[in-house]
């Protein structure tokens, strides 16, 4: 039973990733100069509750600032 649940979760994750990829491609088709990673990250954040979205954005911003130094 546990293995069946894992397979179901893997299949669900695959479908989600494919939908996300299609959405990223659609945005990039309309905005070819956009950064694909930022588009992907933004689309993922839009699925999150606002407070979690803010927290993840701040973490990403801090990591980017550290990388630039």
PyMOL Python script that loads the backbone (N, CA, C, O; Angstrom):
from pymol import cmd

cmd.read_pdbstr("""\
ATOM      1  N   UNK A   1       0.822  -1.196   0.000  1.00  0.00           N
ATOM      2  CA  UNK A   1       0.000   0.000   0.000  1.00  0.00           C
ATOM      3  C   UNK A   1       0.865   1.257   0.000  1.00  0.00           C
ATOM      4  O   UNK A   1       0.581   2.206  -0.730  1.00  0.00           O
ATOM      5  N   UNK A   2       1.935   1.267   0.829  1.00  0.00           N
ATOM      6  CA  UNK A   2       2.805   2.427   0.930  1.00  0.00           C
ATOM      7  C   UNK A   2       3.460   2.736  -0.419  1.00  0.00           C
ATOM      8  O   UNK A   2       3.586   3.899  -0.802  1.00  0.00           O
ATOM      9  N   UNK A   3       3.870   1.695  -1.127  1.00  0.00           N
ATOM     10  CA  UNK A   3       4.505   1.885  -2.434  1.00  0.00           C
ATOM     11  C   UNK A   3       3.507   2.483  -3.427  1.00  0.00           C
ATOM     12  O   UNK A   3       3.881   3.317  -4.250  1.00  0.00           O
ATOM     13  N   UNK A   4       2.266   2.071  -3.357  1.00  0.00           N
ATOM     14  CA  UNK A   4       1.232   2.593  -4.248  1.00  0.00           C
ATOM     15  C   UNK A   4       1.026   4.092  -4.005  1.00  0.00           C
ATOM     16  O   UNK A   4       0.839   4.860  -4.949  1.00  0.00           O
ATOM     17  N   UNK A   5       1.062   4.499  -2.736  1.00  0.00           N
ATOM     18  CA  UNK A   5       0.918   5.916  -2.394  1.00  0.00           C
ATOM     19  C   UNK A   5       2.106   6.700  -2.936  1.00  0.00           C
ATOM     20  O   UNK A   5       1.939   7.802  -3.457  1.00  0.00           O
ATOM     21  N   UNK A   6       3.307   6.135  -2.815  1.00  0.00           N
ATOM     22  CA  UNK A   6       4.501   6.810  -3.325  1.00  0.00           C
ATOM     23  C   UNK A   6       4.425   6.970  -4.840  1.00  0.00           C
ATOM     24  O   UNK A   6       4.778   8.025  -5.368  1.00  0.00           O
ATOM     25  N   UNK A   7       3.972   5.944  -5.538  1.00  0.00           N
ATOM     26  CA  UNK A   7       3.835   6.020  -6.988  1.00  0.00           C
ATOM     27  C   UNK A   7       2.812   7.084  -7.351  1.00  0.00           C
ATOM     28  O   UNK A   7       3.014   7.848  -8.295  1.00  0.00           O
ATOM     29  N   UNK A   8       1.721   7.136  -6.610  1.00  0.00           N
ATOM     30  CA  UNK A   8       0.693   8.145  -6.842  1.00  0.00           C
ATOM     31  C   UNK A   8       1.259   9.550  -6.630  1.00  0.00           C
ATOM     32  O   UNK A   8       0.975  10.459  -7.411  1.00  0.00           O
ATOM     33  N   UNK A   9       2.050   9.726  -5.586  1.00  0.00           N
ATOM     34  CA  UNK A   9       2.659  11.027  -5.312  1.00  0.00           C
ATOM     35  C   UNK A   9       3.652  11.412  -6.398  1.00  0.00           C
ATOM     36  O   UNK A   9       3.723  12.576  -6.792  1.00  0.00           O
ATOM     37  N   UNK A  10       4.411  10.451  -6.879  1.00  0.00           N
ATOM     38  CA  UNK A  10       5.373  10.711  -7.951  1.00  0.00           C
ATOM     39  C   UNK A  10       4.633  11.124  -9.218  1.00  0.00           C
ATOM     40  O   UNK A  10       5.035  12.073  -9.890  1.00  0.00           O
ATOM     41  N   UNK A  11       3.568  10.428  -9.542  1.00  0.00           N
ATOM     42  CA  UNK A  11       2.780  10.756 -10.735  1.00  0.00           C
ATOM     43  C   UNK A  11       2.169  12.147 -10.603  1.00  0.00           C
ATOM     44  O   UNK A  11       2.142  12.912 -11.568  1.00  0.00           O
ATOM     45  N   UNK A  12       1.683  12.471  -9.421  1.00  0.00           N
ATOM     46  CA  UNK A  12       1.088  13.788  -9.181  1.00  0.00           C
ATOM     47  C   UNK A  12       2.151  14.884  -9.324  1.00  0.00           C
ATOM     48  O   UNK A  12       1.896  15.933  -9.915  1.00  0.00           O
ATOM     49  N   UNK A  13       3.333  14.629  -8.780  1.00  0.00           N
ATOM     50  CA  UNK A  13       4.425  15.599  -8.872  1.00  0.00           C
ATOM     51  C   UNK A  13       4.856  15.796 -10.323  1.00  0.00           C
ATOM     52  O   UNK A  13       5.157  16.914 -10.742  1.00  0.00           O
ATOM     53  N   UNK A  14       4.885  14.711 -11.083  1.00  0.00           N
ATOM     54  CA  UNK A  14       5.249  14.800 -12.504  1.00  0.00           C
ATOM     55  C   UNK A  14       4.247  15.647 -13.275  1.00  0.00           C
ATOM     56  O   UNK A  14       4.630  16.495 -14.080  1.00  0.00           O
ATOM     57  N   UNK A  15       2.961  15.414 -13.026  1.00  0.00           N
ATOM     58  CA  UNK A  15       1.922  16.199 -13.713  1.00  0.00           C
ATOM     59  C   UNK A  15       2.036  17.677 -13.353  1.00  0.00           C
ATOM     60  O   UNK A  15       1.904  18.543 -14.217  1.00  0.00           O
ATOM     61  N   UNK A  16       2.283  17.963 -12.070  1.00  0.00           N
ATOM     62  CA  UNK A  16       2.437  19.343 -11.631  1.00  0.00           C
ATOM     63  C   UNK A  16       3.642  19.991 -12.323  1.00  0.00           C
ATOM     64  O   UNK A  16       3.556  21.126 -12.791  1.00  0.00           O
ATOM     65  N   UNK A  17       4.759  19.269 -12.386  1.00  0.00           N
ATOM     66  CA  UNK A  17       5.969  19.799 -13.019  1.00  0.00           C
ATOM     67  C   UNK A  17       5.744  20.062 -14.506  1.00  0.00           C
ATOM     68  O   UNK A  17       6.226  21.061 -15.041  1.00  0.00           O
ATOM     69  N   UNK A  18       5.021  19.178 -15.165  1.00  0.00           N
ATOM     70  CA  UNK A  18       4.730  19.377 -16.590  1.00  0.00           C
ATOM     71  C   UNK A  18       3.831  20.592 -16.800  1.00  0.00           C
ATOM     72  O   UNK A  18       4.041  21.368 -17.732  1.00  0.00           O
ATOM     73  N   UNK A  19       2.832  20.757 -15.938  1.00  0.00           N
ATOM     74  CA  UNK A  19       1.963  21.940 -16.040  1.00  0.00           C
ATOM     75  C   UNK A  19       2.763  23.221 -15.788  1.00  0.00           C
ATOM     76  O   UNK A  19       2.595  24.217 -16.492  1.00  0.00           O
ATOM     77  N   UNK A  20       3.626  23.182 -14.787  1.00  0.00           N
ATOM     78  CA  UNK A  20       4.459  24.342 -14.478  1.00  0.00           C
ATOM     79  C   UNK A  20       5.362  24.676 -15.662  1.00  0.00           C
ATOM     80  O   UNK A  20       5.485  25.838 -16.047  1.00  0.00           O
ATOM     81  N   UNK A  21       5.983  23.668 -16.227  1.00  0.00           N
ATOM     82  CA  UNK A  21       6.865  23.868 -17.377  1.00  0.00           C
ATOM     83  C   UNK A  21       6.116  24.497 -18.549  1.00  0.00           C
ATOM     84  O   UNK A  21       6.635  25.392 -19.216  1.00  0.00           O
ATOM     85  N   UNK A  22       4.903  24.029 -18.794  1.00  0.00           N
ATOM     86  CA  UNK A  22       4.093  24.589 -19.885  1.00  0.00           C
ATOM     87  C   UNK A  22       3.756  26.053 -19.607  1.00  0.00           C
ATOM     88  O   UNK A  22       3.777  26.883 -20.516  1.00  0.00           O
ATOM     89  N   UNK A  23       3.448  26.365 -18.354  1.00  0.00           N
ATOM     90  CA  UNK A  23       3.132  27.750 -17.997  1.00  0.00           C
ATOM     91  C   UNK A  23       4.358  28.647 -18.143  1.00  0.00           C
ATOM     92  O   UNK A  23       4.248  29.784 -18.602  1.00  0.00           O
ATOM     93  N   UNK A  24       5.525  28.136 -17.754  1.00  0.00           N
ATOM     94  CA  UNK A  24       6.767  28.904 -17.906  1.00  0.00           C
ATOM     95  C   UNK A  24       7.012  29.190 -19.388  1.00  0.00           C
ATOM     96  O   UNK A  24       7.327  30.320 -19.761  1.00  0.00           O
ATOM     97  N   UNK A  25       6.869  28.172 -20.226  1.00  0.00           N
ATOM     98  CA  UNK A  25       7.080  28.347 -21.666  1.00  0.00           C
ATOM     99  C   UNK A  25       6.107  29.368 -22.243  1.00  0.00           C
ATOM    100  O   UNK A  25       6.481  30.159 -23.110  1.00  0.00           O
ATOM    101  N   UNK A  26       4.876  29.359 -21.777  1.00  0.00           N
ATOM    102  CA  UNK A  26       3.869  30.306 -22.260  1.00  0.00           C
ATOM    103  C   UNK A  26       4.264  31.744 -21.898  1.00  0.00           C
ATOM    104  O   UNK A  26       4.156  32.648 -22.726  1.00  0.00           O
ATOM    105  N   UNK A  27       4.716  31.945 -20.673  1.00  0.00           N
ATOM    106  CA  UNK A  27       5.153  33.282 -20.251  1.00  0.00           C
ATOM    107  C   UNK A  27       6.377  33.707 -21.053  1.00  0.00           C
ATOM    108  O   UNK A  27       6.463  34.850 -21.501  1.00  0.00           O
ATOM    109  N   UNK A  28       7.322  32.791 -21.236  1.00  0.00           N
ATOM    110  CA  UNK A  28       8.539  33.123 -21.979  1.00  0.00           C
ATOM    111  C   UNK A  28       8.251  33.417 -23.447  1.00  0.00           C
ATOM    112  O   UNK A  28       8.958  34.209 -24.070  1.00  0.00           O
ATOM    113  N   UNK A  29       7.231  32.793 -23.998  1.00  0.00           N
ATOM    114  CA  UNK A  29       6.852  33.084 -25.386  1.00  0.00           C
ATOM    115  C   UNK A  29       6.362  34.525 -25.505  1.00  0.00           C
ATOM    116  O   UNK A  29       6.629  35.199 -26.500  1.00  0.00           O
ATOM    117  N   UNK A  30       5.652  34.986 -24.494  1.00  0.00           N
ATOM    118  CA  UNK A  30       5.145  36.361 -24.503  1.00  0.00           C
ATOM    119  C   UNK A  30       6.218  37.368 -24.079  1.00  0.00           C
ATOM    120  O   UNK A  30       6.175  38.533 -24.477  1.00  0.00           O
ATOM    121  N   UNK A  31       7.175  36.915 -23.272  1.00  0.00           N
ATOM    122  CA  UNK A  31       8.235  37.791 -22.746  1.00  0.00           C
ATOM    123  C   UNK A  31       9.582  37.078 -22.904  1.00  0.00           C
ATOM    124  O   UNK A  31      10.124  36.567 -21.923  1.00  0.00           O
ATOM    125  N   UNK A  32      10.127  37.036 -24.116  1.00  0.00           N
ATOM    126  CA  UNK A  32      11.326  36.228 -24.388  1.00  0.00           C
ATOM    127  C   UNK A  32      12.579  36.645 -23.618  1.00  0.00           C
ATOM    128  O   UNK A  32      13.502  35.844 -23.471  1.00  0.00           O
ATOM    129  N   UNK A  33      12.627  37.878 -23.127  1.00  0.00           N
ATOM    130  CA  UNK A  33      13.826  38.318 -22.402  1.00  0.00           C
ATOM    131  C   UNK A  33      13.733  38.051 -20.898  1.00  0.00           C
ATOM    132  O   UNK A  33      14.665  38.361 -20.157  1.00  0.00           O
ATOM    133  N   UNK A  34      12.636  37.488 -20.452  1.00  0.00           N
ATOM    134  CA  UNK A  34      12.472  37.182 -19.026  1.00  0.00           C
ATOM    135  C   UNK A  34      13.393  36.025 -18.638  1.00  0.00           C
ATOM    136  O   UNK A  34      13.691  35.149 -19.450  1.00  0.00           O
ATOM    137  N   UNK A  35      13.828  36.040 -17.402  1.00  0.00           N
ATOM    138  CA  UNK A  35      14.677  34.969 -16.877  1.00  0.00           C
ATOM    139  C   UNK A  35      13.800  33.757 -16.555  1.00  0.00           C
ATOM    140  O   UNK A  35      12.899  33.861 -15.723  1.00  0.00           O
ATOM    141  N   UNK A  36      14.045  32.612 -17.194  1.00  0.00           N
ATOM    142  CA  UNK A  36      13.199  31.433 -16.975  1.00  0.00           C
ATOM    143  C   UNK A  36      13.124  30.995 -15.510  1.00  0.00           C
ATOM    144  O   UNK A  36      12.069  30.564 -15.044  1.00  0.00           O
ATOM    145  N   UNK A  37      14.239  31.105 -14.784  1.00  0.00           N
ATOM    146  CA  UNK A  37      14.230  30.687 -13.382  1.00  0.00           C
ATOM    147  C   UNK A  37      13.350  31.611 -12.542  1.00  0.00           C
ATOM    148  O   UNK A  37      12.636  31.151 -11.651  1.00  0.00           O
ATOM    149  N   UNK A  38      13.402  32.906 -12.824  1.00  0.00           N
ATOM    150  CA  UNK A  38      12.545  33.846 -12.089  1.00  0.00           C
ATOM    151  C   UNK A  38      11.075  33.624 -12.423  1.00  0.00           C
ATOM    152  O   UNK A  38      10.220  33.719 -11.543  1.00  0.00           O
ATOM    153  N   UNK A  39      10.775  33.333 -13.677  1.00  0.00           N
ATOM    154  CA  UNK A  39       9.392  33.052 -14.074  1.00  0.00           C
ATOM    155  C   UNK A  39       8.894  31.811 -13.343  1.00  0.00           C
ATOM    156  O   UNK A  39       7.797  31.813 -12.786  1.00  0.00           O
ATOM    157  N   UNK A  40       9.702  30.753 -13.346  1.00  0.00           N
ATOM    158  CA  UNK A  40       9.325  29.510 -12.666  1.00  0.00           C
ATOM    159  C   UNK A  40       9.093  29.757 -11.183  1.00  0.00           C
ATOM    160  O   UNK A  40       8.095  29.310 -10.617  1.00  0.00           O
ATOM    161  N   UNK A  41      10.020  30.469 -10.562  1.00  0.00           N
ATOM    162  CA  UNK A  41       9.916  30.748  -9.130  1.00  0.00           C
ATOM    163  C   UNK A  41       8.651  31.558  -8.817  1.00  0.00           C
ATOM    164  O   UNK A  41       7.951  31.275  -7.845  1.00  0.00           O
ATOM    165  N   UNK A  42       8.372  32.552  -9.636  1.00  0.00           N
ATOM    166  CA  UNK A  42       7.183  33.381  -9.431  1.00  0.00           C
ATOM    167  C   UNK A  42       5.909  32.563  -9.562  1.00  0.00           C
ATOM    168  O   UNK A  42       4.991  32.714  -8.756  1.00  0.00           O
ATOM    169  N   UNK A  43       5.843  31.702 -10.565  1.00  0.00           N
ATOM    170  CA  UNK A  43       4.650  30.872 -10.746  1.00  0.00           C
ATOM    171  C   UNK A  43       4.454  29.916  -9.570  1.00  0.00           C
ATOM    172  O   UNK A  43       3.325  29.664  -9.150  1.00  0.00           O
ATOM    173  N   UNK A  44       5.545  29.395  -9.050  1.00  0.00           N
ATOM    174  CA  UNK A  44       5.452  28.517  -7.872  1.00  0.00           C
ATOM    175  C   UNK A  44       4.936  29.317  -6.675  1.00  0.00           C
ATOM    176  O   UNK A  44       4.069  28.851  -5.937  1.00  0.00           O
ATOM    177  N   UNK A  45       5.474  30.518  -6.489  1.00  0.00           N
ATOM    178  CA  UNK A  45       5.053  31.343  -5.355  1.00  0.00           C
ATOM    179  C   UNK A  45       3.580  31.706  -5.429  1.00  0.00           C
ATOM    180  O   UNK A  45       2.916  31.807  -4.397  1.00  0.00           O
ATOM    181  N   UNK A  46       3.062  31.902  -6.627  1.00  0.00           N
ATOM    182  CA  UNK A  46       1.657  32.279  -6.762  1.00  0.00           C
ATOM    183  C   UNK A  46       0.713  31.180  -6.280  1.00  0.00           C
ATOM    184  O   UNK A  46      -0.466  31.437  -6.033  1.00  0.00           O
ATOM    185  N   UNK A  47       1.225  29.961  -6.146  1.00  0.00           N
ATOM    186  CA  UNK A  47       0.410  28.855  -5.639  1.00  0.00           C
ATOM    187  C   UNK A  47       0.433  28.774  -4.112  1.00  0.00           C
ATOM    188  O   UNK A  47      -0.318  28.001  -3.518  1.00  0.00           O
ATOM    189  N   UNK A  48       1.294  29.574  -3.480  1.00  0.00           N
ATOM    190  CA  UNK A  48       1.469  29.515  -2.030  1.00  0.00           C
ATOM    191  C   UNK A  48       0.601  30.567  -1.331  1.00  0.00           C
ATOM    192  O   UNK A  48       0.217  31.563  -1.945  1.00  0.00           O
ATOM    193  N   UNK A  49       0.293  30.348  -0.051  1.00  0.00           N
ATOM    194  CA  UNK A  49      -0.399  31.378   0.736  1.00  0.00           C
ATOM    195  C   UNK A  49       0.495  32.628   0.843  1.00  0.00           C
ATOM    196  O   UNK A  49       1.718  32.502   0.780  1.00  0.00           O
ATOM    197  N   UNK A  50      -0.080  33.817   1.001  1.00  0.00           N
ATOM    198  CA  UNK A  50       0.705  35.056   0.994  1.00  0.00           C
ATOM    199  C   UNK A  50       1.880  35.095   1.974  1.00  0.00           C
ATOM    200  O   UNK A  50       2.962  35.545   1.596  1.00  0.00           O
ATOM    201  N   UNK A  51       1.708  34.642   3.210  1.00  0.00           N
ATOM    202  CA  UNK A  51       2.818  34.704   4.171  1.00  0.00           C
ATOM    203  C   UNK A  51       3.962  33.778   3.779  1.00  0.00           C
ATOM    204  O   UNK A  51       5.131  34.137   3.922  1.00  0.00           O
ATOM    205  N   UNK A  52       3.634  32.604   3.292  1.00  0.00           N
ATOM    206  CA  UNK A  52       4.677  31.684   2.839  1.00  0.00           C
ATOM    207  C   UNK A  52       5.377  32.257   1.608  1.00  0.00           C
ATOM    208  O   UNK A  52       6.590  32.124   1.450  1.00  0.00           O
ATOM    209  N   UNK A  53       4.607  32.887   0.753  1.00  0.00           N
ATOM    210  CA  UNK A  53       5.148  33.524  -0.452  1.00  0.00           C
ATOM    211  C   UNK A  53       6.173  34.589  -0.066  1.00  0.00           C
ATOM    212  O   UNK A  53       7.265  34.646  -0.632  1.00  0.00           O
ATOM    213  N   UNK A  54       5.811  35.427   0.900  1.00  0.00           N
ATOM    214  CA  UNK A  54       6.708  36.481   1.359  1.00  0.00           C
ATOM    215  C   UNK A  54       7.977  35.889   1.955  1.00  0.00           C
ATOM    216  O   UNK A  54       9.078  36.353   1.659  1.00  0.00           O
ATOM    217  N   UNK A  55       7.830  34.876   2.784  1.00  0.00           N
ATOM    218  CA  UNK A  55       8.985  34.254   3.428  1.00  0.00           C
ATOM    219  C   UNK A  55       9.942  33.675   2.388  1.00  0.00           C
ATOM    220  O   UNK A  55      11.153  33.881   2.478  1.00  0.00           O
ATOM    221  N   UNK A  56       9.415  32.962   1.413  1.00  0.00           N
ATOM    222  CA  UNK A  56      10.268  32.364   0.384  1.00  0.00           C
ATOM    223  C   UNK A  56      10.939  33.430  -0.472  1.00  0.00           C
ATOM    224  O   UNK A  56      12.089  33.265  -0.879  1.00  0.00           O
ATOM    225  N   UNK A  57      10.231  34.523  -0.749  1.00  0.00           N
ATOM    226  CA  UNK A  57      10.814  35.615  -1.530  1.00  0.00           C
ATOM    227  C   UNK A  57      11.968  36.260  -0.771  1.00  0.00           C
ATOM    228  O   UNK A  57      13.006  36.568  -1.357  1.00  0.00           O
ATOM    229  N   UNK A  58      11.787  36.464   0.536  1.00  0.00           N
ATOM    230  CA  UNK A  58      12.846  37.067   1.340  1.00  0.00           C
ATOM    231  C   UNK A  58      14.069  36.157   1.411  1.00  0.00           C
ATOM    232  O   UNK A  58      15.201  36.634   1.333  1.00  0.00           O
ATOM    233  N   UNK A  59      13.851  34.869   1.557  1.00  0.00           N
ATOM    234  CA  UNK A  59      14.967  33.915   1.590  1.00  0.00           C
ATOM    235  C   UNK A  59      15.726  33.966   0.268  1.00  0.00           C
ATOM    236  O   UNK A  59      16.957  34.002   0.259  1.00  0.00           O
ATOM    237  N   UNK A  60      15.002  33.969  -0.839  1.00  0.00           N
ATOM    238  CA  UNK A  60      15.634  34.008  -2.164  1.00  0.00           C
ATOM    239  C   UNK A  60      16.388  35.327  -2.359  1.00  0.00           C
ATOM    240  O   UNK A  60      17.490  35.342  -2.909  1.00  0.00           O
ATOM    241  N   UNK A  61      15.791  36.430  -1.906  1.00  0.00           N
ATOM    242  CA  UNK A  61      16.448  37.732  -2.033  1.00  0.00           C
ATOM    243  C   UNK A  61      17.735  37.800  -1.232  1.00  0.00           C
ATOM    244  O   UNK A  61      18.735  38.341  -1.705  1.00  0.00           O
ATOM    245  N   UNK A  62      17.718  37.257  -0.028  1.00  0.00           N
ATOM    246  CA  UNK A  62      18.932  37.240   0.798  1.00  0.00           C
ATOM    247  C   UNK A  62      20.011  36.388   0.154  1.00  0.00           C
ATOM    248  O   UNK A  62      21.180  36.770   0.130  1.00  0.00           O
ATOM    249  N   UNK A  63      19.622  35.243  -0.362  1.00  0.00           N
ATOM    250  CA  UNK A  63      20.592  34.349  -1.006  1.00  0.00           C
ATOM    251  C   UNK A  63      21.212  35.032  -2.219  1.00  0.00           C
ATOM    252  O   UNK A  63      22.412  34.905  -2.460  1.00  0.00           O
ATOM    253  N   UNK A  64      20.405  35.749  -2.974  1.00  0.00           N
ATOM    254  CA  UNK A  64      20.908  36.462  -4.147  1.00  0.00           C
ATOM    255  C   UNK A  64      21.869  37.564  -3.725  1.00  0.00           C
ATOM    256  O   UNK A  64      22.904  37.758  -4.362  1.00  0.00           O
ATOM    257  N   UNK A  65      21.542  38.288  -2.657  1.00  0.00           N
ATOM    258  CA  UNK A  65      22.405  39.364  -2.170  1.00  0.00           C
ATOM    259  C   UNK A  65      23.747  38.811  -1.698  1.00  0.00           C
ATOM    260  O   UNK A  65      24.786  39.421  -1.948  1.00  0.00           O
ATOM    261  N   UNK A  66      23.739  37.685  -1.030  1.00  0.00           N
ATOM    262  CA  UNK A  66      24.981  37.061  -0.562  1.00  0.00           C
ATOM    263  C   UNK A  66      25.819  36.617  -1.751  1.00  0.00           C
ATOM    264  O   UNK A  66      27.040  36.770  -1.744  1.00  0.00           O
ATOM    265  N   UNK A  67      25.175  36.073  -2.762  1.00  0.00           N
ATOM    266  CA  UNK A  67      25.878  35.583  -3.953  1.00  0.00           C
ATOM    267  C   UNK A  67      26.561  36.727  -4.696  1.00  0.00           C
ATOM    268  O   UNK A  67      27.634  36.537  -5.268  1.00  0.00           O
ATOM    269  N   UNK A  68      25.948  37.917  -4.695  1.00  0.00           N
ATOM    270  CA  UNK A  68      26.491  39.070  -5.426  1.00  0.00           C
ATOM    271  C   UNK A  68      27.739  39.637  -4.773  1.00  0.00           C
ATOM    272  O   UNK A  68      28.546  40.270  -5.454  1.00  0.00           O
ATOM    273  N   UNK A  69      27.927  39.429  -3.458  1.00  0.00           N
ATOM    274  CA  UNK A  69      29.075  40.023  -2.743  1.00  0.00           C
ATOM    275  C   UNK A  69      30.374  39.450  -3.170  1.00  0.00           C
ATOM    276  O   UNK A  69      31.421  39.848  -2.661  1.00  0.00           O
TER     277      UNK A  69
END
""", "prot")
cmd.dss("prot")
cmd.show_as("cartoon", "prot")
cmd.util.cbc("prot")
cmd.orient("prot")
